[in-house]
């Protein structure tokens, strides 16, 4: 086996990402009290971005970049849901106080996972993105430390693939 094949095999085995899933079941509120559920994304391409409570700024930054850049690429026919969430189930009270204090600011919606329903897979210092098809099957998982336009363009390919699948089915 060549060195490059061996490296690739080791890389695949060491990845903590599993593409054997469907949209996880959840029901939670955003920072303004609006309730979102996994059912609300049915029939839509879902971008689900999560962070631990320590990474609230990172999650907002990555979520904004993906959401706003993606808006310039989407067509009217695309049915896409963007949801970002914070894992708060082990957060100290000061974090919840901070979020409550920011409630009146014009920030994008961020779901507050107070029970840890979506905490699996989160890593400190990164945002965790999962992309699900309109049928609810997972298309892609990835961890980010940085998000730039090239990342968003690459992620947009999942919307295009889902768009083509919808037309042919």
N, C-alpha and C positions, 0 to 999 in steps of 0.2 A: 504494500500500500504506500502510495507516495506521501510525502510530508504534508502537502496541502490537503489531500483527502483525509488524512489522519487528524489534522487540525480542525477541518470542517466537521468531522464526526464527533470529536471531543466538544466542539462548540455547541453542536446540536444537543448533545446529551446534557451539557451543563446549563442550558437555557432554562430558566424557571417558568417559561411561558408554555401554556398548553392550549392548543386550538380545538379542544374537544368540549365546546360548551354552547350554551344558549344564554339569552339575556337572563341575568339573575333576577329573582323576584325581590322587589323592594317597594316600600311605601314610606316616603319621608317628605318633610317640609324643607323649603328653602329658607333663607335668612329673613324673609318677609312673611313667612307663614303659609305660603302657597304650597299645596300638596301635589306631589308628583308620584307616579307609580310606574312600575315596569310595563304595565298594560298601556300606558299612554304612548309608548313608542312602537306599539304593534303596527306593522305595515310601513314602517319608516326605517331608513338607514340610521342607526344609532351610534353616535360618538359618545362614549361614557368615559370621562376623565376623572380620576380620583387622586387624592393626596391625603397624607396624614395631617393631623392638626398643626404640626410644626411647619408645614409647607404651604400655608394658606396663600402667601404672596406668590409663590411659585405656581400654584394651581391657577390663580387668577391670571397671571401673566401668560401661561401656556394656553389656558382656555380662551382668553381674549384673542390671542394670535391666531389660533386655529379657527375660532368662530368668525372673526371679522374678515380674515383673508378668504375663508371658504365662501363667505357671502358673495364675493366678487366672481366666484367660479360656478356657483349653483344656477340652475335654470328653474323656471317656474314649475316644471314638471317634477323636479326632485322633491322628495319628501324625506327630509333629514331632521333628526332631533339631536341637539347638542346638550348634554347634561354633564355638569361638573359636580363633584361631591367632596366633602371633607369627612374623614373618619374622626368622629368626636367621642367615641365610646370610652376612651381612656384619657380624655383631655381634662386638664385641671379647670376649675371654675373660672379662672382668669381668662381663659380662651373663650369660653361662652360669654363672659362679660364683654370682651372685646367685640365679638360678633354682634351681640345685642346693641352695643354702642355704635356700630357701623350700619345698623339696619336702615337708617334714613338716607344713607348715601346712595347715589345712583349707580351702584355696582350691579353687574350682571348677576342673575340668579345662581346661587350655589346651594346644593342640597346638603343638609346637615344630617349625617349618618350617626345619630346618637346611640344606636344599638350595635353598631359595628357590622351591619348586614353586608356591607361591601368592602370590609377591611382586608379580606384575603388578597394577597399579592402586592399590597402597598409596601413601598420601601422609602425610608427617610431620604430626603434630598432629591427625590424624583417625583414626576407625575406619572401616572399609570393610565394609559389609554387603551381602551378596547373598542373595536369597531364591529358592529353587528349588522347583518343583512336585514332586509325588509322582512324576511321570514324568521328572523330571530336567531340565526346561527352566527357564531363568531367568525369573522373574516380576518381579524388582525389584533394582535396585542403588542404593546411596545412601552418601554420606559423612556422618559425624557429628562434630561438635565437642561436642555436648550431646545427651543423651537424657533425655526426661521422659515422664510417663505418656501425654501426648497422642501422642507419637511411637509408643509401644508400641501404643496403641489403633489407630493408623493401620496399623501393620505387621500387626496381628492380622487385618486385612481380607484379607490374602493367605492366611491359614490358612482363613478362611471361604470364600473363593473356591475353594480347593483342595478343601475339604470338599464343596461343592456339586457340583463337577466329578466327584468320586468317586461321589456318589450317583446322578448322571445317566448315568454310563458303564457 
